[in-house]
Amino acid sequence: MRTAVNVAVQKYYGKRLESSGDLQTGAASCGSSCRPAPRSVTEALSEVHPEVTKRFFGCGLPFPAKLEGCRVLDLGSGSGRDCYAFSKLVGPNGHVTGIDMTQELITAARQYVQYHQDKFGYKEPNVTFVQGYMENLNEAGIQSDSMDVVISNCVICLCADKRAVLQQAYNVLKEGGELYFSDMFASKIIPDHMKQDAVLWGEGMGGSLFWPDLISLAHSMGFSSPHLISASHIVVYNSELKAKAGDISYASGTYRLFKLPRSPAMSNATVTYKGTLAEFPDQLDFDSSHCFKKDAAVQVNGEMASVLQSSRFSSDFKIQMLDKQESKSETTPEYCHLNPFLLADKLGSSVKQCSKTSK
């Protein structure tokens, strides 16, 4: 599985970068400020060892709700920051597995297993780090249909074969499971000459996916349509790299995709949020387009109904299927609401917090 891209990324993150401050874009600075996080998430992140946080290279906050007892897989776990935060959120009955191809980062992450076990008061550790490739999870010992949630924080852009990564994530998820990830996205298709630049690739700029391609990739392997959660513009503050990028701009986008049943019921439905999630008693913002208020009935299309019915959120909603079948226009919607650049523009005040002007 080791490719030329793998080798280049391993050198960049294992040898060259000592901290997030060594990155040449403002991507990592967006991780904690571009989207308000529930108190449980901020508290969990605050308890991660400082040496682990120091080598965090992510670009978002891929922390979905309702994780207690879940089995979570972190693709490209790096120093382990997100894994250790998740270890608190899933609780002693859940389990978190981090996979990364860079030995230096796996070694660094493993040093703090006991620290966080003691910090959270667990009798047994609930975090495991394995070295391997996210393009071949079975080879790394990750079983099919074994995970409730797969997360990723700014690493799919570092992988040349994005189809393989998404397909592997799909394979290891249980039915109704969720891929919840943050990544860098490009405003245009990246030209081949940029993909050959080691620094551009290491920064995520050379391998960023043109955002509409995520939708077609997701559909081709059985995922639901992506749901855009949050977004922010990424500032390239290295003038040389900015010149190489030309008129291509970048955004950090956080999406959620669900592994639907093979034959989902695609009828429209009326759904009512029960207010049963402790941190969201009055309102659940499922994504940037769907806001569910407690006890307020909302009509959704068949795919959203299938997502809610088959996922871990099923007990939190009253779902009444309607006789009306979806029309063609309802099953092939416009996707402008999934554009991270448009959402980043809408959230302009948050974007400024992620900007840097000099290195």
Salt bridges, closest charged atoms under 4 A:
GLU47 OE2 - LYS88 NZ 2.46
ASP82 OD1 - ARG81 NH2 2.87
GLU104 OE2 - LYS15 NZ 2.96
ASP145 OD1 - LYS259 NZ 3.02
ASP148 OD1 - LYS174 NZ 3.20
GLU178 OE2 - ARG256 NE 2.49
GLU178 OE1 - ARG312 NH1 2.75
ASP192 OD1 - LYS195 NZ 3.99
ASP197 OD2 - LYS244 NZ 2.61
GLU240 OE2 - LYS244 NZ 3.81
ASP247 OD2 - LYS188 NZ 2.36
ASP287 OD2 - HIS227 ND1 2.69
ASP287 OD2 - HIS290 ND1 3.02
ASP316 OD2 - LYS66 NZ 2.73
GLU330 OE2 - LYS324 NZ 3.53
ASP345 OD1 - HIS233 NE2 2.64
